[in-house]
Amino acid sequence: MKLHLYPLSLVFSFFLLLLRPTMSSNQHDYSDALSKSILFFEGQRSGYLPNDQRMTWRRNSGLSDGWTHNTDLTGGYYDAGDNVKFNFPMAFTTTMLAWSVIEFGELMPSSELRNSLVALRWSSNYLLKSVSQLPNRIFVQVGDPIADHNCWERPEDMDTPRTAYVVNAPNPASEVAGETTAALSAASIAFRSSDAGYSQTLLQNAVKTFHFADMYRGAYSSNDDIKNDVCPFYCDFNGFQDELLWGAAWLRKATGDESYLNYIESNREPFGANDNVDEFGWDNKVGGLNVLVSKEVIEGNMYNLEAYKASAESFMCSLVPQSSGPHVEYTPAGLLYKPGGSQLQHATTISFLLLVYAQYLSRSSLSLNCGTLTIPPDHLRRLAKKQVNYILGDNPMGLSYMVGYGERYPKRIHHRGSSLPSIKDHPEAIRCKDGSVYFNSTEPNPNVLIGAVVGGPGEDDKYDDDRSDFRKSEPTTYINAPFVGVLAYFAANPGSS
């Protein structure tokens, strides 16, 4: 991970930029962006679509998923611009949708809270199916990714193998099972007040899934029969131990059970979570884990977990340019930057953590201590708001990176369903290689995937509206999921910070 020590002049300039409101950011319609960020998930749906489907250019797809194993694996979400259901990032998406509702659901208009819960249930229902045959086996993926990526076709026309990838005990799948545990546990909390029976079902399955994750420790990509199909797409490059802690932390939050408290306390160092980490995403959960567990210290006086809070504060301080010590890297215009593609996944997840940690501090009338600096919660909110406004158009390109928001946004996103004619406009099937003409076209996508946040610009803040540049132009569910919570906060507090 690249750390950067900023010169004092740049720190001062960045600090002034944070404090200075801009005309364009005051004009952002966060409520509109929130609605669209949730609507996006309807464009990613797999399975039988309901009568109230609002993304009407989509149709039913993946209806045979699971048949090869005599089970029903329909539903869930395609992770990005392809037609594969990767359970590892889908579970993380589910966790973040649920956490968005848990922390910020009360700030949402009732209609958007309902839509958020509908989006959450679409994935949690699928995850329940994927763990339905535990304790013996867990399904981790549907769809041959190599065959799928060699085609450019609508999900409704898929003729590539819909292979269901399964891990049988005692083979391990700790990262997928651990994240699925977190997802089901978080979803059980999100549904507790509106559907107690469903909430209990989710929690019971979370407990069962964690038992599998912890009993058979190891990476799912270590299984010879599936490793070439899960890698290099969603290998767990960071190791599986963080998902075990993450799953246990969410079970602790959902149940209050002391055994999970003991688990996260005793396994922090053995599992390598004592290292300071300044990232959070579908692969590395440590940043989010530290913030989540910090609540037990800040609001519950669980001082035996103080080490998690100390790591969370170190993470938060690394995001404050004027603090001493190492910092995360920003682009010249202020976007959080990490090497690799899909830059905006870092901006949305870390903005979410900034707001959540600020909320924990505010409730207890505390501030963040960064060496000799005392950082009030509102300063963390300003950092998050800068990332949000950058995504929505306050950037050197003058471009909203959310499709359908604002006057200028990406029109040629890397997304099969969006870039190919809809079933309504082109009823005949478009086979594997027949879609290449649409992929290579310079015309805008015919179907607008409203609310999709694309991968975003490079480290130079530049973005080319190029369908073939998937690192920049491809949306993913795990970019949008945390953004739902972030936008819910700013929609309710548009003039804050």
C-alpha positions as CSV (number, residue, x, y, z in Angstrom):
1,M,0.0,0.0,0.0
2,K,1.3,3.4,-1.0
3,L,1.6,6.0,1.8
4,H,2.5,9.6,1.2
5,L,3.8,12.4,3.3
6,Y,2.4,15.6,2.0
7,P,4.4,18.9,1.9
8,L,3.1,21.6,4.3
9,S,2.0,23.8,1.4
10,L,-0.2,21.1,-0.1
11,V,-1.7,20.2,3.3
12,F,-2.6,23.9,3.9
13,S,-4.2,24.2,0.4
14,F,-6.2,21.0,0.8
15,F,-7.4,22.2,4.3
16,L,-8.6,25.4,2.8
17,L,-10.4,23.6,0.0
18,L,-12.2,21.5,2.5
19,L,-13.4,24.5,4.4
20,R,-14.4,26.5,1.4
21,P,-18.0,25.8,0.1
22,T,-18.3,25.7,-3.6
23,M,-21.3,26.9,-5.6
24,S,-21.7,23.6,-7.5
25,S,-21.6,21.4,-4.3
26,N,-24.4,23.6,-2.8
27,Q,-26.5,22.8,-5.9
28,H,-26.2,19.0,-5.6
29,D,-29.5,17.2,-5.2
30,Y,-28.5,14.4,-2.8
31,S,-32.0,13.1,-2.5
32,D,-32.1,12.6,-6.3
33,A,-28.7,10.9,-6.2
34,L,-29.9,8.7,-3.3
35,S,-33.0,7.5,-5.3
36,K,-30.9,6.8,-8.3
37,S,-28.2,4.9,-6.4
38,I,-30.8,2.5,-5.1
39,L,-32.6,2.2,-8.5
40,F,-29.3,1.0,-10.0
41,F,-29.7,-2.4,-8.3
42,E,-32.8,-3.2,-10.3
43,G,-30.6,-3.1,-13.4
44,Q,-28.3,-5.7,-11.9
45,R,-31.0,-8.2,-10.9
46,S,-30.9,-11.8,-11.9
47,G,-33.8,-14.1,-11.9
48,Y,-37.6,-13.5,-12.3
49,L,-38.3,-9.8,-12.2
50,P,-41.3,-8.5,-10.3
51,N,-44.2,-6.6,-11.8
52,D,-43.0,-3.4,-10.1
53,Q,-39.6,-3.5,-11.8
54,R,-38.7,0.1,-12.6
55,M,-35.7,-0.6,-14.9
56,T,-38.0,-1.7,-17.6
57,W,-35.4,-2.5,-20.3
58,R,-34.4,-5.5,-18.2
59,R,-36.2,-8.9,-18.4
60,N,-35.9,-12.3,-16.6
61,S,-32.5,-14.0,-16.8
62,G,-30.6,-16.8,-15.2
63,L,-33.7,-18.9,-14.7
64,S,-31.8,-22.2,-14.8
65,D,-29.2,-21.2,-12.1
66,G,-28.6,-24.1,-9.8
67,W,-30.3,-26.8,-11.9
68,T,-27.0,-28.6,-12.4
69,H,-27.0,-29.3,-8.7
70,N,-30.8,-29.8,-8.4
71,T,-31.2,-26.7,-6.4
72,D,-32.6,-23.2,-6.9
73,L,-29.9,-20.5,-7.2
74,T,-32.0,-17.9,-9.1
75,G,-32.0,-14.3,-8.0
76,G,-29.2,-12.2,-6.6
77,Y,-27.1,-9.6,-8.5
78,Y,-24.7,-9.6,-11.4
79,D,-21.7,-7.9,-9.8
80,A,-20.8,-5.5,-12.5
81,G,-21.0,-5.2,-16.3
82,D,-20.9,-9.0,-16.9
83,N,-23.5,-11.8,-16.3
84,V,-21.8,-13.7,-13.5
85,K,-22.9,-14.0,-9.9
86,F,-19.8,-13.8,-7.7
87,N,-20.9,-14.5,-4.1
88,F,-17.9,-12.9,-2.5
89,P,-18.5,-9.4,-3.7
90,M,-22.2,-9.9,-3.7
91,A,-22.1,-10.7,0.0
92,F,-20.1,-7.6,0.7
93,T,-22.6,-5.6,-1.3
94,T,-25.3,-7.1,0.9
95,T,-23.5,-6.2,4.1
96,M,-23.0,-2.6,3.0
97,L,-26.6,-2.2,1.9
98,A,-27.7,-3.5,5.3
99,W,-25.2,-1.3,7.2
100,S,-26.5,1.7,5.2
101,V,-30.0,1.0,6.5
102,I,-28.8,0.3,10.0
103,E,-26.9,3.5,10.4
104,F,-28.8,5.9,8.1
105,G,-32.2,4.3,7.4
106,E,-34.0,6.5,9.8
107,L,-32.8,9.5,7.8
108,M,-34.3,8.1,4.5
109,P,-37.7,9.1,3.2
110,S,-40.1,6.1,3.8
111,S,-40.2,5.4,0.1
112,E,-36.4,5.1,-0.2
113,L,-36.1,3.1,3.0
114,R,-38.6,0.7,1.4
115,N,-36.6,0.6,-1.8
116,S,-33.4,0.0,0.1
117,L,-34.9,-2.9,1.9
118,V,-36.2,-4.4,-1.4
119,A,-32.7,-4.1,-2.8
120,L,-31.3,-5.7,0.3
121,R,-33.8,-8.6,0.3
122,W,-33.1,-9.4,-3.4
123,S,-29.5,-10.3,-2.4
124,S,-30.2,-11.7,1.0
125,N,-32.7,-14.1,-0.4
126,Y,-30.1,-15.4,-2.9
127,L,-27.5,-15.8,-0.1
128,L,-30.0,-17.8,1.9
129,K,-30.2,-20.2,-1.1
130,S,-26.4,-20.4,-1.4
131,V,-26.1,-21.7,2.2
132,S,-29.2,-23.8,2.2
133,Q,-27.2,-27.1,2.0
134,L,-24.9,-26.3,5.0
135,P,-23.4,-27.8,7.0
136,N,-22.2,-29.9,4.1
137,R,-21.6,-27.4,1.3
138,I,-21.8,-23.8,0.3
139,F,-22.3,-22.3,-3.2
140,V,-19.9,-19.6,-4.0
141,Q,-20.5,-18.5,-7.6
142,V,-22.9,-19.0,-10.6
143,G,-21.7,-18.6,-14.2
144,D,-18.6,-19.6,-16.0
145,P,-16.6,-16.3,-15.9
146,I,-14.1,-17.1,-18.7
147,A,-16.9,-18.1,-21.1
148,D,-19.0,-15.1,-20.0
149,H,-16.1,-12.6,-20.4
150,N,-15.5,-13.9,-24.0
151,C,-19.0,-12.9,-25.0
152,W,-20.9,-9.6,-25.2
153,E,-24.5,-10.5,-24.7
154,R,-27.5,-9.5,-22.7
155,P,-28.2,-11.5,-19.5
156,E,-31.6,-12.4,-21.1
157,D,-29.8,-14.2,-23.9
158,M,-27.1,-16.0,-22.0
159,D,-26.0,-19.2,-23.7
160,T,-22.7,-19.6,-21.7
161,P,-22.5,-22.3,-19.0
162,R,-24.4,-21.4,-15.9
163,T,-22.0,-23.5,-13.8
164,A,-22.8,-23.5,-10.1
165,Y,-19.5,-23.5,-8.1
166,V,-19.7,-25.3,-4.8
167,V,-17.4,-26.0,-1.9
168,N,-18.0,-29.2,0.0
169,A,-16.8,-29.8,3.5
170,P,-14.1,-30.2,4.7
171,N,-12.8,-28.0,1.9
172,P,-12.5,-24.4,3.0
173,A,-14.4,-21.2,1.9
174,S,-13.7,-19.0,4.9
175,E,-13.7,-15.7,3.1
176,V,-17.0,-16.3,1.2
177,A,-18.7,-17.9,4.2
178,G,-17.3,-15.2,6.6
179,E,-18.6,-12.4,4.4
180,T,-21.9,-14.2,3.9
181,T,-22.1,-14.4,7.7
182,A,-21.6,-10.7,7.9
183,A,-24.2,-10.1,5.2
184,L,-26.9,-12.3,6.8
185,S,-26.2,-10.9,10.3
186,A,-26.4,-7.3,9.1
187,A,-29.5,-7.9,7.1
188,S,-31.1,-9.5,10.1
189,I,-30.6,-6.3,12.0
190,A,-31.9,-4.2,9.1
191,F,-35.1,-6.3,8.9
192,R,-35.7,-6.7,12.6
193,S,-38.3,-4.0,13.0
194,S,-40.2,-4.6,9.8
195,D,-40.1,-8.4,9.4
196,A,-39.1,-10.2,12.6
197,G,-39.6,-13.7,11.1
198,Y,-37.4,-13.1,8.2
199,S,-34.8,-11.4,10.5
200,Q,-34.7,-14.5,12.6
201,T,-34.3,-16.8,9.5
202,L,-31.3,-14.6,8.4
203,L,-29.7,-14.8,11.8
204,Q,-30.1,-18.6,12.2
205,N,-28.4,-19.0,8.8
206,A,-25.7,-16.6,9.7
207,V,-24.8,-18.7,12.7
208,K,-24.7,-21.8,10.6
209,T,-22.6,-20.2,7.9
210,F,-20.0,-18.9,10.5
211,H,-19.6,-22.4,11.8
212,F,-18.7,-23.6,8.4
213,A,-16.3,-20.7,7.8
214,D,-14.5,-21.2,11.1
215,M,-14.6,-25.0,11.2
216,Y,-12.9,-25.4,7.8
217,R,-10.4,-22.5,7.7
218,G,-8.8,-21.5,4.4
219,A,-9.4,-19.7,1.1
220,Y,-12.0,-20.9,-1.3
221,S,-9.6,-20.2,-4.1
222,S,-7.3,-22.9,-2.7
223,N,-9.8,-25.6,-3.9
224,D,-8.3,-27.1,-7.1
225,D,-11.7,-27.7,-8.8
226,I,-12.7,-24.0,-8.7
227,K,-9.6,-21.9,-8.3
228,N,-9.2,-21.2,-12.0
229,D,-12.8,-19.9,-12.1
230,V,-12.8,-17.7,-9.1
231,C,-9.3,-16.3,-9.8
232,P,-8.2,-13.8,-10.9
233,F,-11.7,-12.4,-10.7
234,Y,-12.4,-12.4,-7.0
235,C,-9.5,-14.1,-5.3
236,D,-9.1,-13.2,-1.7
237,F,-5.7,-11.5,-2.1
238,N,-5.8,-10.3,1.5
239,G,-6.3,-13.6,3.2
240,F,-9.4,-15.1,4.8
241,Q,-8.8,-14.2,8.4
242,D,-10.3,-10.7,8.2
243,E,-13.6,-12.2,7.0
244,L,-13.7,-14.5,10.0
245,L,-13.3,-11.5,12.4
246,W,-15.8,-9.5,10.3
247,G,-18.4,-12.2,10.4
248,A,-17.9,-12.7,14.1
249,A,-18.2,-8.9,14.7
250,W,-21.5,-8.8,12.9
251,L,-22.8,-11.8,14.8
252,R,-21.8,-10.1,18.0
253,K,-23.7,-7.0,16.9
254,A,-26.8,-9.0,15.9
255,T,-26.9,-11.4,18.9
256,G,-25.0,-9.7,21.7
257,D,-23.5,-13.1,22.4
258,E,-20.4,-13.0,24.5
259,S,-18.7,-15.9,22.6
260,Y,-18.4,-13.7,19.5
261,L,-17.0,-10.9,21.6
262,N,-14.3,-13.3,23.0
263,Y,-13.6,-14.4,19.4
264,I,-12.8,-11.0,18.0
265,E,-10.9,-10.1,21.1
266,S,-8.7,-13.2,21.2
267,N,-8.1,-13.5,17.5
268,R,-7.2,-10.0,16.6
269,E,-3.5,-10.5,16.7
270,P,-3.4,-14.2,15.5
271,F,-5.4,-13.2,12.5
272,G,-3.2,-10.2,11.6
273,A,-5.8,-7.5,12.3
274,N,-3.4,-5.6,14.5
275,D,-1.7,-4.0,11.5
276,N,-2.8,-0.5,10.7
277,V,-4.8,-0.7,7.5
278,D,-6.1,2.3,5.5
279,E,-8.5,0.6,3.1
280,F,-11.9,-1.1,3.1
281,G,-13.6,-3.1,0.4
282,W,-14.8,-6.4,-0.9
283,D,-11.3,-8.0,-0.3
284,N,-10.0,-6.2,2.8
285,K,-12.4,-5.8,5.7
286,V,-10.0,-4.6,8.4
287,G,-10.8,-0.9,8.0
288,G,-14.5,-1.5,8.4
289,L,-14.0,-4.1,11.1
290,N,-12.1,-1.6,13.3
291,V,-14.8,1.1,12.9
292,L,-17.6,-1.4,13.6
293,V,-16.0,-2.8,16.7
294,S,-15.1,0.7,17.9
295,K,-18.7,1.4,18.6
296,E,-18.5,-1.2,21.4
297,V,-15.7,0.9,23.0
298,I,-17.1,4.4,22.3
299,E,-20.7,3.6,23.2
300,G,-20.5,0.5,25.3
301,N,-17.3,1.0,27.3
302,M,-15.8,-2.3,26.2
303,Y,-12.3,-1.3,26.8
304,N,-11.0,-4.8,26.2
305,L,-11.5,-3.9,22.5
306,E,-9.6,-0.6,22.7
307,A,-7.0,-1.9,20.2
308,Y,-9.7,-1.9,17.5
309,K,-10.6,1.7,18.3
310,A,-6.9,2.7,18.2
311,S,-6.6,1.2,14.7
312,A,-9.8,2.9,13.6
313,E,-8.5,6.2,14.8
314,S,-5.2,5.6,13.0
315,F,-7.2,5.0,9.8
316,M,-9.2,8.1,10.3
317,C,-6.1,10.2,10.9
318,S,-4.5,8.9,7.8
319,L,-7.4,10.5,5.9
320,V,-6.8,14.0,7.4
321,P,-4.0,15.7,5.4
322,Q,-3.1,18.1,8.1
323,S,-2.4,15.4,10.7
324,S,1.1,14.1,11.3
325,G,2.2,10.7,10.2
326,P,1.4,8.7,7.0
327,H,-1.5,9.5,4.9
328,V,-3.6,8.0,2.1
329,E,-3.0,9.4,-1.3
330,Y,-5.3,11.8,-3.1
331,T,-5.4,12.9,-6.7
332,P,-4.5,16.6,-7.4
333,A,-8.2,17.4,-7.3
334,G,-8.8,15.6,-4.0
335,L,-10.2,12.2,-4.9
336,L,-9.0,9.3,-2.6
337,Y,-6.6,7.3,-4.7
338,K,-5.2,3.7,-4.5
339,P,-3.4,1.9,-7.2
340,G,-5.5,-0.3,-9.4
341,G,-8.9,0.2,-11.1
342,S,-12.3,1.2,-10.0
343,Q,-11.1,4.1,-7.9
344,L,-14.5,5.2,-6.8
345,Q,-15.0,2.0,-4.7
346,H,-12.5,3.5,-2.3
347,A,-14.2,6.8,-2.2
348,T,-17.6,5.4,-1.4
349,T,-16.5,2.8,1.2
350,I,-14.2,5.2,3.0
351,S,-16.7,8.0,2.9
352,F,-19.1,5.7,4.5
353,L,-16.7,4.8,7.3
354,L,-15.9,8.5,7.9
355,L,-19.6,9.3,8.4
356,V,-20.2,6.2,10.6
357,Y,-17.2,7.0,12.8
358,A,-18.2,10.7,13.0
359,Q,-21.7,9.5,14.1
360,Y,-20.2,7.3,16.9
361,L,-18.1,10.2,18.1
362,S,-20.9,12.7,18.0
363,R,-23.3,10.5,20.1
364,S,-20.7,10.4,22.8
365,S,-19.5,14.0,22.4
366,L,-16.0,12.9,21.5
367,S,-13.5,14.1,18.9
368,L,-10.8,12.3,17.0
369,N,-7.3,12.6,18.4
370,C,-4.5,12.8,15.7
371,G,-1.3,13.4,17.6
372,T,-1.4,17.1,18.7
373,L,-4.6,17.7,16.6
374,T,-8.1,17.3,17.8
375,I,-10.4,16.7,14.9
376,P,-14.2,17.2,15.5
377,P,-16.7,14.8,13.9
378,D,-17.8,17.5,11.5
379,H,-14.4,17.6,10.0
380,L,-14.7,13.9,9.1
381,R,-18.0,14.7,7.5
382,R,-16.4,17.4,5.4
383,L,-13.9,14.9,4.1
384,A,-16.7,12.5,3.1
385,K,-18.7,15.3,1.5
386,K,-15.7,16.3,-0.6
387,Q,-15.6,12.8,-2.0
388,V,-19.3,12.7,-2.6
389,N,-19.3,16.1,-4.4
390,Y,-16.3,14.9,-6.6
391,I,-18.3,11.9,-7.7
392,L,-21.4,14.0,-8.4
393,G,-19.6,16.5,-10.6
394,D,-17.2,18.7,-8.6
395,N,-14.1,17.5,-10.5
396,P,-11.8,18.7,-13.2
397,M,-13.9,16.9,-15.9
398,G,-17.1,18.6,-14.8
399,L,-18.6,15.1,-15.1
400,S,-21.0,13.3,-12.8
401,Y,-19.7,9.7,-12.3
402,M,-23.2,8.6,-11.5
403,V,-25.1,7.6,-14.7
404,G,-28.3,9.6,-15.0
405,Y,-27.4,12.2,-12.4
406,G,-26.7,15.8,-13.6
407,E,-26.3,17.1,-17.2
408,R,-23.1,15.3,-18.0
409,Y,-22.3,11.7,-17.1
410,P,-20.7,8.6,-18.7
411,K,-22.7,7.4,-21.7
412,R,-20.6,4.5,-22.8
413,I,-20.2,2.4,-19.7
414,H,-18.8,-1.1,-19.7
415,H,-22.0,-3.0,-19.2
416,R,-23.5,-5.6,-21.4
417,G,-27.2,-5.1,-20.7
418,S,-26.9,-1.3,-20.9
419,S,-24.9,-1.3,-24.2
420,L,-27.0,-3.8,-26.1
421,P,-30.5,-3.1,-27.5
422,S,-33.3,-4.1,-25.1
423,I,-35.6,-7.1,-25.7
424,K,-38.3,-4.7,-26.5
425,D,-36.3,-3.0,-29.2
426,H,-34.6,-6.1,-30.5
427,P,-36.6,-9.2,-29.7
428,E,-34.3,-11.6,-31.5
429,A,-31.5,-13.1,-29.4
430,I,-28.1,-11.5,-29.7
431,R,-25.6,-14.3,-29.4
432,C,-22.1,-14.4,-27.9
433,K,-20.0,-12.7,-30.6
434,D,-22.9,-10.9,-32.3
435,G,-22.7,-8.3,-29.5
436,S,-19.2,-7.2,-30.5
437,V,-20.5,-4.6,-32.9
438,Y,-22.2,-2.9,-30.0
439,F,-19.2,-3.2,-27.7
440,N,-17.0,-1.6,-30.4
441,S,-19.5,1.1,-31.2
442,T,-18.8,4.7,-30.3
443,E,-22.5,5.4,-29.8
444,P,-23.9,6.0,-26.3
445,N,-25.4,3.0,-24.6
446,P,-29.1,2.6,-25.6
447,N,-30.3,1.7,-22.1
448,V,-29.4,4.1,-19.3
449,L,-28.4,2.3,-16.2
450,I,-29.6,5.0,-13.9
451,G,-27.7,5.4,-10.7
452,A,-24.7,3.3,-11.7
453,V,-21.4,4.8,-10.3
454,V,-18.6,3.9,-12.7
455,G,-15.0,2.9,-11.7
456,G,-14.0,6.6,-12.2
457,P,-10.9,8.6,-13.2
458,G,-7.3,7.8,-12.9
459,E,-4.7,9.3,-10.6
460,D,-4.6,12.4,-12.9
461,D,-8.3,13.0,-12.5
462,K,-8.9,12.3,-16.2
463,Y,-11.7,10.1,-17.6
464,D,-12.4,9.0,-21.1
465,D,-15.9,7.8,-21.8
466,D,-14.7,4.6,-23.3
467,R,-16.6,1.3,-23.0
468,S,-13.5,-0.8,-23.5
469,D,-11.7,0.7,-20.5
470,F,-13.4,-1.4,-17.9
471,R,-11.2,-0.2,-15.0
472,K,-12.8,3.3,-15.4
473,S,-16.1,2.7,-17.1
474,E,-17.5,-0.4,-15.4
475,P,-20.0,0.0,-12.5
476,T,-20.1,-2.5,-9.7
477,T,-22.7,-3.2,-6.9
478,Y,-20.0,-2.7,-4.2
479,I,-19.3,0.8,-5.4
480,N,-23.0,1.7,-5.0
481,A,-23.9,-0.1,-1.8
482,P,-22.0,2.1,0.7
483,F,-22.9,5.1,-1.4
484,V,-26.6,4.5,-0.4
485,G,-25.8,5.2,3.2
486,V,-23.6,8.2,2.4
487,L,-26.2,9.8,0.2
488,A,-28.9,9.2,2.8
489,Y,-26.9,11.2,5.3
490,F,-26.3,14.2,3.0
491,A,-29.9,14.1,1.6
492,A,-31.1,14.6,5.2
493,N,-28.3,17.1,6.0
494,P,-27.6,18.8,2.7
495,G,-26.1,22.0,4.2
496,S,-24.0,20.2,6.8
497,S,-20.2,20.5,7.0
